[in-house]
Amino acid sequence: MQQPVVIGISIGAAIAAKGAANQTDLLRRADVALYRVKNSGRSGFLLFEERMTRESDEIGPAIA
């Protein structure tokens, strides 16, 4: 008997602006967005916003 499989996905994204920070900073910002999606119940998408910078400083070691 076949059973349905439910798959959820959480995505954190960041956009590099012209003259923006390096690749490491861009990845860090995407990680911050992902962290927020997962803490809000998972299965979602969030684009990094500058106001999240303070949060990234608070969780820095967790995503390094």
HUUR-V369223 format. One record per residue. RES is the residue in three letters. PHI is phi in radians with two decimals (* if undefined). OMEGA is omega in whole degrees, -180 to 180 (NA if undefined). D_CENTER is the distance of its C-alpha to the mean C-alpha in whole Angstrom. Layout:
# HUUR-V369223
res:RES phi:PHI omega:OMEGA d_center:D_CENTER
res:RES phi:PHI omega:OMEGA d_center:D_CENTER
This chain:
# HUUR-V369223
res:MET phi:* omega:-180 d_center:37
res:GLN phi:-1.44 omega:177 d_center:34
res:GLN phi:-2.11 omega:179 d_center:31
res:PRO phi:-1.19 omega:177 d_center:28
res:VAL phi:-2.02 omega:179 d_center:25
res:VAL phi:-1.79 omega:-179 d_center:22
res:ILE phi:-2.06 omega:176 d_center:18
res:GLY phi:-1.99 omega:180 d_center:15
res:ILE phi:-2.42 omega:176 d_center:12
res:SER phi:-2.07 omega:-177 d_center:8
res:ILE phi:-2.27 omega:172 d_center:6
res:GLY phi:-2.02 omega:-176 d_center:3
res:ALA phi:-2.34 omega:176 d_center:6
res:ALA phi:-2.52 omega:179 d_center:8
res:ILE phi:-1.92 omega:178 d_center:12
res:ALA phi:-1.49 omega:177 d_center:14
res:ALA phi:-1.47 omega:178 d_center:17
res:LYS phi:-1.01 omega:180 d_center:20
res:GLY phi:1.24 omega:-177 d_center:21
res:ALA phi:-1.30 omega:-179 d_center:18
res:ALA phi:-1.10 omega:-177 d_center:17
res:ASN phi:-1.32 omega:-178 d_center:17
res:GLN phi:-1.08 omega:-180 d_center:15
res:THR phi:-1.09 omega:179 d_center:14
res:ASP phi:-1.15 omega:179 d_center:12
res:LEU phi:-1.11 omega:178 d_center:10
res:LEU phi:-1.12 omega:178 d_center:9
res:ARG phi:-1.06 omega:179 d_center:8
res:ARG phi:-1.14 omega:177 d_center:7
res:ALA phi:-1.12 omega:177 d_center:4
res:ASP phi:-1.12 omega:178 d_center:4
res:VAL phi:-1.08 omega:178 d_center:4
res:ALA phi:-1.09 omega:178 d_center:3
res:LEU phi:-1.09 omega:179 d_center:2
res:TYR phi:-1.00 omega:180 d_center:5
res:ARG phi:-1.17 omega:178 d_center:6
res:VAL phi:-1.06 omega:-178 d_center:7
res:LYS phi:-1.12 omega:179 d_center:8
res:ASN phi:-1.30 omega:-179 d_center:10
res:SER phi:-1.67 omega:176 d_center:12
res:GLY phi:2.02 omega:177 d_center:13
res:ARG phi:1.22 omega:-180 d_center:11
res:SER phi:0.86 omega:179 d_center:12
res:GLY phi:-2.76 omega:180 d_center:10
res:PHE phi:-2.33 omega:177 d_center:8
res:LEU phi:-2.52 omega:177 d_center:7
res:LEU phi:-1.69 omega:-179 d_center:7
res:PHE phi:-1.01 omega:174 d_center:7
res:GLU phi:-2.18 omega:-176 d_center:10
res:GLU phi:-0.98 omega:-179 d_center:13
res:ARG phi:-1.12 omega:179 d_center:13
res:MET phi:-1.42 omega:-177 d_center:10
res:THR phi:-0.99 omega:-180 d_center:12
res:ARG phi:-1.05 omega:179 d_center:14
res:GLU phi:-1.11 omega:-180 d_center:12
res:SER phi:-1.11 omega:177 d_center:10
res:ASP phi:-1.19 omega:-179 d_center:14
res:GLU phi:-1.25 omega:-176 d_center:14
res:ILE phi:-1.85 omega:-176 d_center:12
res:GLY phi:-0.68 omega:-178 d_center:13
res:PRO phi:-1.09 omega:-178 d_center:15
res:ALA phi:-1.24 omega:-176 d_center:13
res:ILE phi:-1.99 omega:-178 d_center:10
res:ALA phi:-1.30 omega:NA d_center:13
